[in-house]
Amino acid sequence: MANFDASIGGNETEIKYFDNQTHFVCTWKKIYLQDQPNVGSFTFQVILQDNGNIYFNYLDIPNVKISTSHHAHRIGLSDAFLSDEFKMKVITLYDKINLSREKIQNGVSILFEMDEICNTLTDCSSCLARRGQRYNCSWCPKLNKCSDGIDRSRSIWIRAQCDRFSLTETCSINVPIRRRSSVVENLRTVIVTLFLSVFLLGLVVIGTAFLYAYRHPTTPTGLWLLEHRPSTYLTRFKRFTGLN
């Protein structure tokens, strides 16, 4: 970042970009400093990869000390975000990386590799494993989210009172218990469904057999049904007990 002015270079100054879905490239070609146009033009480039890596490529950099009288001069990365704090819009600087200005020369390329910070972790174990490192990660079971409490999800983190879990050093054992309970419930559902299916299928088979025997009395099934019809058993019962 410096006091550049794209209108000074006329037609030779260009700001070009290219995107192929995996790389976004932006190139500042022959751009001049507003308060130091006599030092010459600058040509540099940034590449954003979809895996999170960032490249700074310096193609043509004049060997000059850039003035900071009218504008700040910084080299590196910063991450700031807008949030609602106490019903006010607040810009929060989350993190920054500053590079040494002396190392910036013609032909220098700088690679920033993506760091696995708290809000990129999706489970409690990997979240707490990063505690005490560059980012002091904490796990909030209410949100199922990992954070250091000051990233872009800060307002959600505070509203859910996740800060009170910041001293927790172990993951809750409720998660595997709930999973086992869910498996048991699913198994019971399968067994009950299977039993009802077999029972109903049996009723259909028996009903079909009786209907066939009733309509075909001369078949073995029909003869068996006549021999074992309920009236036959009722007559035998009356004879045995002496009832009329």
KEPA-607581 format. One record per residue: residue number from 0; residue in one letter; chain; x, y, z of N, C-alpha, C in turn. Coordinates in steps of 0.2 Angstrom, whole numbers, padded with zeros to 4 digits. Example, Ala and Ser with C-alpha at 12.3 -4.5 7.8 and 13.67 -1.06 7.14 Angstrom:
PT   resi   resn   chain    n_px    n_py    n_pz   ca_px   ca_py   ca_pz    c_px    c_py    c_pz
PT      0      A       A    0066   -0028    0039    0062   -0022    0039    0066   -0016    0039
PT      1      S       A    0064   -0011    0035    0068   -0005    0036    0064    0000    0039
//
This chain:
PT   resi   resn   chain    n_px    n_py    n_pz   ca_px   ca_py   ca_pz    c_px    c_py    c_pz
PT      0      M       A    0004   -0006    0000    0000    0000    0000    0004    0006    0000
PT      1      A       A    0003    0011   -0005    0007    0017   -0005    0002    0022   -0009
PT      2      N       A    0005    0028   -0010    0001    0034   -0013    0002    0033   -0020
PT      3      F       A   -0001    0028   -0023   -0001    0027   -0030   -0007    0031   -0034
PT      4      D       A   -0006    0033   -0040   -0011    0037   -0044   -0011    0035   -0051
PT      5      A       A   -0016    0031   -0053   -0016    0028   -0059   -0017    0033   -0065
PT      6      S       A   -0019    0039   -0063   -0020    0044   -0069   -0014    0047   -0071
PT      7      I       A   -0008    0046   -0068   -0002    0050   -0069    0001    0047   -0076
PT      8      G       A    0001    0040   -0076    0005    0037   -0082    0001    0037   -0088
PT      9      G       A   -0005    0040   -0089   -0008    0040   -0095   -0010    0033   -0098
PT     10      N       A   -0009    0032   -0104   -0011    0026   -0107   -0006    0020   -0106
PT     11      E       A    0000    0022   -0103    0004    0016   -0102    0003    0013   -0095
PT     12      T       A   -0001    0016   -0091   -0003    0013   -0084   -0009    0009   -0085
PT     13      E       A   -0009    0003   -0083   -0014   -0002   -0083   -0015   -0006   -0077
PT     14      I       A   -0021   -0007   -0075   -0023   -0012   -0070   -0027   -0017   -0073
PT     15      K       A   -0024   -0023   -0073   -0027   -0029   -0077   -0029   -0035   -0072
PT     16      Y       A   -0034   -0038   -0073   -0036   -0044   -0069   -0038   -0050   -0073
PT     17      F       A   -0037   -0056   -0070   -0038   -0062   -0074   -0041   -0067   -0069
PT     18      D       A   -0046   -0071   -0071   -0049   -0076   -0066   -0050   -0083   -0070
PT     19      N       A   -0048   -0088   -0068   -0049   -0095   -0071   -0052   -0100   -0066
PT     20      Q       A   -0055   -0097   -0061   -0059   -0101   -0056   -0054   -0104   -0050
PT     21      T       A   -0048   -0105   -0052   -0043   -0107   -0047   -0038   -0102   -0045
PT     22      H       A   -0037   -0097   -0050   -0032   -0092   -0048   -0035   -0085   -0050
PT     23      F       A   -0035   -0080   -0046   -0037   -0073   -0047   -0030   -0069   -0047
PT     24      V       A   -0029   -0066   -0053   -0023   -0062   -0054   -0024   -0055   -0055
PT     25      C       A   -0021   -0051   -0052   -0022   -0043   -0053   -0015   -0040   -0054
PT     26      T       A   -0014   -0037   -0059   -0007   -0034   -0061   -0008   -0026   -0061
PT     27      W       A   -0004   -0023   -0058   -0003   -0015   -0058    0003   -0014   -0063
PT     28      K       A    0002   -0011   -0069    0008   -0011   -0073    0009   -0003   -0074
PT     29      K       A    0015   -0001   -0073    0018    0005   -0074    0014    0010   -0070
PT     30      I       A    0013    0010   -0064    0009    0014   -0060    0014    0019   -0056
PT     31      Y       A    0012    0025   -0055    0017    0030   -0052    0014    0032   -0045
PT     32      L       A    0019    0035   -0041    0017    0038   -0035    0015    0045   -0036
PT     33      Q       A    0010    0047   -0032    0007    0053   -0033    0012    0059   -0031
PT     34      D       A    0015    0058   -0026    0019    0063   -0023    0027    0062   -0025
PT     35      Q       A    0028    0057   -0029    0035    0055   -0031    0035    0053   -0038
PT     36      P       A    0032    0056   -0043    0031    0053   -0050    0038    0053   -0053
PT     37      N       A    0043    0057   -0051    0049    0057   -0054    0054    0051   -0053
PT     38      V       A    0052    0046   -0048    0056    0041   -0046    0055    0035   -0051
PT     39      G       A    0050    0035   -0056    0049    0030   -0060    0042    0026   -0059
PT     40      S       A    0041    0021   -0063    0035    0018   -0063    0036    0011   -0059
PT     41      F       A    0030    0008   -0056    0031    0002   -0052    0026   -0003   -0056
PT     42      T       A    0028   -0009   -0056    0024   -0015   -0059    0025   -0021   -0054
PT     43      F       A    0019   -0022   -0052    0019   -0028   -0047    0012   -0032   -0048
PT     44      Q       A    0011   -0037   -0044    0006   -0042   -0046    0004   -0046   -0039
PT     45      V       A   -0002   -0048   -0039   -0005   -0052   -0033   -0009   -0058   -0036
PT     46      I       A   -0007   -0064   -0034   -0011   -0070   -0036   -0014   -0073   -0030
PT     47      L       A   -0021   -0074   -0031   -0025   -0077   -0025   -0027   -0084   -0028
PT     48      Q       A   -0024   -0089   -0024   -0026   -0096   -0026   -0032   -0099   -0022
PT     49      D       A   -0036   -0103   -0025   -0042   -0106   -0022   -0040   -0110   -0016
PT     50      N       A   -0034   -0112   -0015   -0032   -0116   -0009   -0030   -0111   -0003
PT     51      G       A   -0030   -0105   -0004   -0029   -0100    0001   -0022   -0097    0001
PT     52      N       A   -0018   -0099   -0004   -0011   -0096   -0004   -0011   -0090   -0008
PT     53      I       A   -0007   -0085   -0007   -0006   -0078   -0010    0001   -0077   -0012
PT     54      Y       A    0002   -0075   -0018    0008   -0073   -0021    0009   -0065   -0022
PT     55      F       A    0014   -0062   -0020    0016   -0056   -0022    0022   -0056   -0026
PT     56      N       A    0021   -0054   -0032    0026   -0054   -0037    0028   -0047   -0039
PT     57      Y       A    0035   -0045   -0038    0037   -0038   -0040    0041   -0038   -0046
PT     58      L       A    0039   -0035   -0051    0042   -0036   -0058    0047   -0030   -0059
PT     59      D       A    0044   -0024   -0057    0049   -0018   -0059    0048   -0013   -0053
PT     60      I       A    0052   -0013   -0048    0052   -0009   -0042    0058   -0004   -0042
PT     61      P       A    0057    0003   -0043    0062    0008   -0042    0066    0007   -0036
PT     62      N       A    0072    0008   -0036    0076    0008   -0030    0076    0015   -0026
PT     63      V       A    0071    0016   -0022    0070    0023   -0019    0066    0022   -0013
PT     64      K       A    0067    0027   -0008    0063    0027   -0002    0057    0030   -0003
PT     65      I       A    0051    0026   -0002    0045    0029   -0003    0043    0034    0003
PT     66      S       A    0040    0039    0001    0038    0044    0006    0032    0042    0010
PT     67      T       A    0031    0043    0016    0025    0042    0020    0022    0048    0022
PT     68      S       A    0024    0054    0019    0021    0061    0022    0014    0061    0021
PT     69      H       A    0012    0059    0015    0005    0060    0013    0001    0054    0013
PT     70      H       A    0004    0048    0014    0000    0042    0013    0005    0036    0017
PT     71      A       A    0001    0032    0020    0005    0026    0023    0008    0022    0018
PT     72      H       A    0014    0019    0020    0017    0014    0015    0018    0007    0019
PT     73      R       A    0015    0002    0017    0015   -0004    0020    0015   -0010    0015
PT     74      I       A    0019   -0015    0017    0019   -0021    0013    0017   -0027    0017
PT     75      G       A    0012   -0031    0015    0010   -0037    0019    0003   -0038    0018
PT     76      L       A    0000   -0041    0023   -0007   -0043    0023   -0010   -0041    0030
PT     77      S       A   -0016   -0039    0029   -0020   -0037    0035   -0027   -0040    0034
PT     78      D       A   -0030   -0042    0040   -0037   -0045    0039   -0042   -0041    0044
PT     79      A       A   -0046   -0037    0041   -0051   -0033    0046   -0058   -0035    0043
PT     80      F       A   -0063   -0034    0048   -0070   -0035    0046   -0074   -0030    0050
PT     81      L       A   -0080   -0030    0047   -0085   -0025    0050   -0090   -0029    0055
PT     82      S       A   -0091   -0027    0061   -0096   -0031    0065   -0100   -0026    0069
PT     83      D       A   -0105   -0029    0072   -0110   -0025    0076   -0108   -0025    0083
PT     84      E       A   -0106   -0020    0086   -0104   -0020    0093   -0108   -0015    0097
PT     85      F       A   -0112   -0017    0102   -0116   -0012    0105   -0120   -0007    0101
PT     86      K       A   -0123   -0011    0096   -0128   -0007    0091   -0124   -0002    0087
PT     87      M       A   -0117   -0003    0086   -0113    0001    0082   -0109   -0003    0077
PT     88      K       A   -0107    0000    0071   -0103   -0003    0066   -0096   -0002    0068
PT     89      V       A   -0092   -0007    0069   -0085   -0007    0072   -0081   -0011    0067
PT     90      I       A   -0076   -0008    0065   -0070   -0011    0060   -0065   -0014    0065
PT     91      T       A   -0064   -0020    0065   -0059   -0024    0069   -0054   -0027    0065
PT     92      L       A   -0048   -0025    0067   -0042   -0028    0064   -0040   -0034    0067
PT     93      Y       A   -0041   -0040    0064   -0040   -0046    0067   -0033   -0049    0067
PT     94      D       A   -0029   -0048    0061   -0022   -0050    0061   -0019   -0047    0055
PT     95      K       A   -0012   -0046    0056   -0008   -0043    0050   -0001   -0046    0050
PT     96      I       A    0002   -0046    0044    0008   -0048    0043    0012   -0043    0039
PT     97      N       A    0017   -0040    0042    0021   -0035    0039    0028   -0038    0036
PT     98      L       A    0030   -0036    0030    0036   -0038    0027    0041   -0032    0027
PT     99      S       A    0047   -0034    0027    0053   -0029    0027    0053   -0026    0020
PT    100      R       A    0053   -0019    0020    0053   -0016    0014    0060   -0016    0010
PT    101      E       A    0065   -0018    0014    0072   -0019    0011    0072   -0025    0006
PT    102      K       A    0068   -0030    0007    0068   -0036    0003    0064   -0036   -0003
PT    103      I       A    0061   -0030   -0004    0057   -0029   -0010    0061   -0027   -0016
PT    104      Q       A    0063   -0031   -0021    0067   -0029   -0027    0064   -0032   -0033
PT    105      N       A    0067   -0030   -0039    0065   -0033   -0045    0066   -0040   -0045
PT    106      G       A    0060   -0044   -0047    0061   -0051   -0048    0059   -0055   -0042
PT    107      V       A    0058   -0051   -0036    0056   -0055   -0030    0049   -0057   -0030
PT    108      S       A    0048   -0064   -0028    0041   -0066   -0027    0040   -0069   -0020
PT    109      I       A    0035   -0067   -0017    0034   -0069   -0010    0027   -0073   -0010
PT    110      L       A    0028   -0079   -0006    0022   -0084   -0006    0020   -0084    0002
PT    111      F       A    0013   -0082    0002    0010   -0083    0009    0006   -0090    0009
PT    112      E       A    0008   -0094    0013    0004   -0101    0013   -0001   -0100    0018
PT    113      M       A   -0007   -0103    0017   -0013   -0102    0021   -0012   -0106    0028
PT    114      D       A   -0013   -0103    0033   -0012   -0106    0040   -0019   -0109    0042
PT    115      E       A   -0019   -0114    0045   -0025   -0118    0048   -0027   -0114    0055
PT    116      I       A   -0031   -0109    0054   -0033   -0105    0060   -0039   -0109    0063
PT    117      C       A   -0041   -0106    0069   -0046   -0109    0073   -0053   -0110    0069
PT    118      N       A   -0055   -0105    0065   -0062   -0106    0062   -0062   -0110    0056
PT    119      T       A   -0056   -0113    0054   -0056   -0118    0049   -0056   -0125    0051
PT    120      L       A   -0056   -0126    0058   -0056   -0133    0061   -0064   -0134    0063
PT    121      T       A   -0066   -0140    0061   -0073   -0142    0062   -0075   -0147    0067
PT    122      D       A   -0070   -0149    0071   -0072   -0154    0077   -0068   -0152    0083
PT    123      C       A   -0070   -0154    0089   -0068   -0152    0095   -0060   -0154    0096
PT    124      S       A   -0059   -0160    0094   -0052   -0163    0096   -0047   -0159    0092
PT    125      S       A   -0048   -0158    0085   -0043   -0154    0082   -0042   -0147    0084
PT    126      C       A   -0048   -0144    0086   -0048   -0137    0089   -0044   -0136    0095
PT    127      L       A   -0045   -0141    0100   -0041   -0140    0106   -0034   -0142    0105
PT    128      A       A   -0032   -0146    0100   -0025   -0147    0099   -0021   -0141    0097
PT    129      R       A   -0025   -0136    0095   -0021   -0130    0093   -0021   -0125    0098
PT    130      R       A   -0023   -0126    0104   -0023   -0122    0110   -0016   -0120    0112
PT    131      G       A   -0014   -0114    0114   -0008   -0112    0116   -0003   -0111    0110
PT    132      Q       A   -0005   -0111    0104   -0001   -0110    0098   -0002   -0103    0096
PT    133      R       A   -0001   -0101    0090   -0002   -0094    0088   -0009   -0091    0089
PT    134      Y       A   -0014   -0096    0088   -0021   -0094    0089   -0024   -0099    0095
PT    135      N       A   -0026   -0096    0100   -0028   -0100    0106   -0035   -0102    0105
PT    136      C       A   -0036   -0108    0102   -0043   -0110    0100   -0047   -0113    0105
PT    137      S       A   -0053   -0112    0105   -0058   -0115    0110   -0064   -0117    0106
PT    138      W       A   -0067   -0122    0109   -0073   -0126    0106   -0079   -0124    0109
PT    139      C       A   -0084   -0122    0105   -0091   -0120    0108   -0096   -0125    0106
PT    140      P       A   -0098   -0130    0111   -0103   -0135    0109   -0109   -0132    0107
PT    141      K       A   -0111   -0126    0109   -0118   -0124    0108   -0118   -0122    0100
PT    142      L       A   -0113   -0120    0097   -0112   -0118    0090   -0109   -0123    0086
PT    143      N       A   -0106   -0128    0089   -0102   -0133    0086   -0097   -0129    0081
PT    144      K       A   -0093   -0125    0085   -0089   -0120    0081   -0082   -0119    0085
PT    145      C       A   -0077   -0119    0081   -0070   -0117    0084   -0068   -0110    0083
PT    146      S       A   -0066   -0107    0088   -0064   -0100    0087   -0059   -0098    0092
PT    147      D       A   -0056   -0092    0091   -0052   -0089    0096   -0055   -0083    0100
PT    148      G       A   -0062   -0082    0098   -0066   -0077    0101   -0065   -0070    0098
PT    149      I       A   -0061   -0069    0093   -0060   -0062    0091   -0060   -0062    0083
PT    150      D       A   -0062   -0068    0080   -0062   -0068    0073   -0068   -0065    0070
PT    151      R       A   -0070   -0066    0064   -0076   -0063    0061   -0083   -0066    0064
PT    152      S       A   -0082   -0071    0068   -0088   -0073    0071   -0089   -0071    0078
PT    153      R       A   -0085   -0066    0080   -0085   -0063    0087   -0092   -0062    0090
PT    154      S       A   -0096   -0058    0086   -0103   -0056    0089   -0107   -0062    0090
PT    155      I       A   -0107   -0067    0085   -0111   -0073    0087   -0108   -0077    0093
PT    156      W       A   -0101   -0077    0093   -0098   -0081    0099   -0100   -0078    0105
PT    157      I       A   -0100   -0071    0106   -0102   -0068    0112   -0109   -0069    0114
PT    158      R       A   -0114   -0068    0109   -0121   -0069    0110   -0122   -0076    0113
PT    159      A       A   -0119   -0081    0110   -0120   -0088    0112   -0116   -0090    0119
PT    160      Q       A   -0113   -0085    0122   -0109   -0085    0128   -0104   -0091    0127
PT    161      C       A   -0101   -0091    0122   -0096   -0096    0120   -0089   -0095    0124
PT    162      D       A   -0088   -0089    0126   -0082   -0087    0130   -0082   -0091    0137
PT    163      R       A   -0087   -0093    0139   -0087   -0097    0146   -0084   -0104    0145
PT    164      F       A   -0083   -0106    0139   -0080   -0113    0137   -0073   -0112    0136
PT    165      S       A   -0070   -0106    0136   -0063   -0105    0134   -0058   -0108    0138
PT    166      L       A   -0060   -0110    0145   -0055   -0114    0149   -0056   -0121    0149
PT    167      T       A   -0061   -0124    0145   -0062   -0131    0144   -0056   -0134    0140
PT    168      E       A   -0053   -0139    0143   -0047   -0142    0140   -0049   -0149    0137
PT    169      T       A   -0055   -0152    0138   -0057   -0158    0135   -0063   -0158    0132
PT    170      C       A   -0064   -0162    0127   -0070   -0162    0123   -0076   -0166    0127
PT    171      S       A   -0082   -0164    0126   -0087   -0167    0129   -0088   -0174    0127
PT    172      I       A   -0090   -0179    0131   -0091   -0186    0129   -0098   -0187    0127
PT    173      N       A   -0102   -0182    0127   -0110   -0183    0126   -0110   -0184    0118
PT    174      V       A   -0106   -0182    0114   -0107   -0183    0107   -0107   -0191    0105
PT    175      P       A   -0102   -0195    0107   -0102   -0202    0105   -0108   -0205    0108
PT    176      I       A   -0110   -0203    0115   -0116   -0206    0118   -0122   -0205    0114
PT    177      R       A   -0123   -0199    0111   -0129   -0197    0107   -0128   -0201    0101
PT    178      R       A   -0123   -0202    0098   -0122   -0206    0092   -0124   -0213    0093
PT    179      R       A   -0122   -0216    0099   -0123   -0223    0100   -0131   -0224    0101
PT    180      S       A   -0134   -0219    0105   -0141   -0219    0106   -0145   -0219    0099
PT    181      S       A   -0142   -0215    0095   -0146   -0214    0088   -0145   -0221    0085
PT    182      V       A   -0140   -0224    0085   -0139   -0231    0082   -0144   -0236    0085
PT    183      V       A   -0144   -0236    0091   -0149   -0241    0095   -0156   -0240    0093
PT    184      E       A   -0158   -0233    0093   -0165   -0231    0091   -0166   -0233    0083
PT    185      N       A   -0161   -0232    0079   -0162   -0234    0072   -0163   -0242    0071
PT    186      L       A   -0159   -0246    0075   -0159   -0253    0075   -0166   -0256    0078
PT    187      R       A   -0169   -0252    0083   -0175   -0254    0085   -0181   -0253    0080
PT    188      T       A   -0180   -0247    0077   -0185   -0246    0071   -0185   -0251    0066
PT    189      V       A   -0179   -0253    0064   -0178   -0258    0059   -0181   -0265    0061
PT    190      I       A   -0180   -0267    0067   -0183   -0273    0070   -0190   -0273    0070
PT    191      V       A   -0193   -0267    0073   -0200   -0267    0073   -0204   -0267    0066
PT    192      T       A   -0200   -0263    0061   -0203   -0263    0055   -0203   -0270    0051
PT    193      L       A   -0197   -0273    0052   -0197   -0280    0049   -0202   -0285    0052
PT    194      F       A   -0203   -0285    0059   -0208   -0289    0062   -0215   -0288    0060
PT    195      L       A   -0217   -0281    0059   -0223   -0279    0057   -0224   -0282    0049
PT    196      S       A   -0219   -0281    0045   -0219   -0283    0038   -0221   -0291    0038
PT    197      V       A   -0217   -0295    0042   -0218   -0302    0042   -0225   -0304    0044
PT    198      F       A   -0227   -0300    0049   -0234   -0302    0052   -0239   -0300    0047
PT    199      L       A   -0239   -0295    0044   -0244   -0293    0039   -0244   -0298    0033
PT    200      L       A   -0238   -0300    0031   -0237   -0304    0025   -0240   -0311    0027
PT    201      G       A   -0239   -0313    0033   -0242   -0319    0036   -0250   -0319    0035
PT    202      L       A   -0252   -0314    0038   -0260   -0313    0037   -0262   -0313    0030
PT    203      V       A   -0259   -0310    0026   -0261   -0310    0018   -0260   -0317    0016
PT    204      V       A   -0255   -0321    0017   -0254   -0328    0015   -0260   -0332    0018
PT    205      I       A   -0261   -0332    0024   -0267   -0336    0027   -0273   -0334    0024
PT    206      G       A   -0275   -0328    0024   -0281   -0326    0021   -0282   -0328    0014
PT    207      T       A   -0277   -0328    0010   -0277   -0330    0003   -0278   -0338    0003
PT    208      A       A   -0275   -0342    0007   -0276   -0349    0007   -0283   -0351    0009
PT    209      F       A   -0286   -0347    0014   -0293   -0349    0016   -0298   -0347    0011
PT    210      L       A   -0297   -0341    0007   -0301   -0339    0002   -0301   -0345   -0004
PT    211      Y       A   -0295   -0347   -0005   -0294   -0352   -0011   -0298   -0359   -0009
PT    212      A       A   -0297   -0361   -0002   -0300   -0367    0000   -0307   -0366    0000
PT    213      Y       A   -0310   -0360    0002   -0317   -0359    0002   -0320   -0360   -0005
PT    214      R       A   -0317   -0357   -0010   -0319   -0357   -0017   -0318   -0364   -0020
PT    215      H       A   -0313   -0368   -0018   -0312   -0374   -0021   -0312   -0380   -0016
PT    216      P       A   -0318   -0382   -0014   -0319   -0387   -0008   -0316   -0394   -0010
PT    217      T       A   -0315   -0396   -0016   -0313   -0402   -0018   -0305   -0403   -0018
PT    218      T       A   -0302   -0398   -0017   -0295   -0398   -0017   -0292   -0400   -0010
PT    219      P       A   -0286   -0403   -0009   -0284   -0405   -0003   -0284   -0399    0003
PT    220      T       A   -0283   -0393    0001   -0284   -0387    0005   -0291   -0386    0007
PT    221      G       A   -0296   -0387    0002   -0303   -0386    0004   -0305   -0392    0008
PT    222      L       A   -0303   -0398    0007   -0305   -0404    0011   -0303   -0403    0018
PT    223      W       A   -0297   -0400    0019   -0294   -0399    0026   -0298   -0394    0029
PT    224      L       A   -0300   -0389    0026   -0304   -0383    0029   -0311   -0386    0031
PT    225      L       A   -0314   -0390    0027   -0320   -0393    0029   -0320   -0398    0035
PT    226      E       A   -0314   -0401    0035   -0313   -0406    0041   -0311   -0402    0048
PT    227      H       A   -0308   -0396    0047   -0306   -0392    0053   -0310   -0386    0053
PT    228      R       A   -0316   -0385    0050   -0320   -0379    0051   -0322   -0378    0058
PT    229      P       A   -0324   -0372    0061   -0325   -0371    0068   -0332   -0375    0070
PT    230      S       A   -0337   -0376    0066   -0343   -0379    0068   -0341   -0386    0070
PT    231      T       A   -0336   -0390    0066   -0334   -0396    0068   -0332   -0397    0075
PT    232      Y       A   -0327   -0392    0077   -0324   -0392    0084   -0329   -0390    0089
PT    233      L       A   -0334   -0386    0087   -0340   -0384    0092   -0344   -0390    0093
PT    234      T       A   -0346   -0395    0088   -0350   -0401    0089   -0346   -0406    0094
PT    235      R       A   -0339   -0406    0092   -0335   -0411    0097   -0335   -0409    0104
PT    236      F       A   -0335   -0402    0105   -0335   -0399    0112   -0341   -0401    0115
PT    237      K       A   -0347   -0400    0112   -0353   -0401    0115   -0354   -0408    0117
PT    238      R       A   -0352   -0413    0112   -0352   -0420    0114   -0348   -0422    0120
PT    239      F       A   -0342   -0419    0120   -0338   -0420    0126   -0340   -0418    0133
PT    240      T       A   -0343   -0412    0133   -0346   -0409    0139   -0353   -0411    0140
PT    241      G       A   -0357   -0414    0136   -0364   -0416    0137   -0368   -0410    0136
PT    242      L       A   -0366   -0405    0133   -0371   -0399    0132   -0375   -0400    0126
PT    243      N       A   -0381   -0397    0126   -0385   -0397    0120   -0384   -0391    0116
//
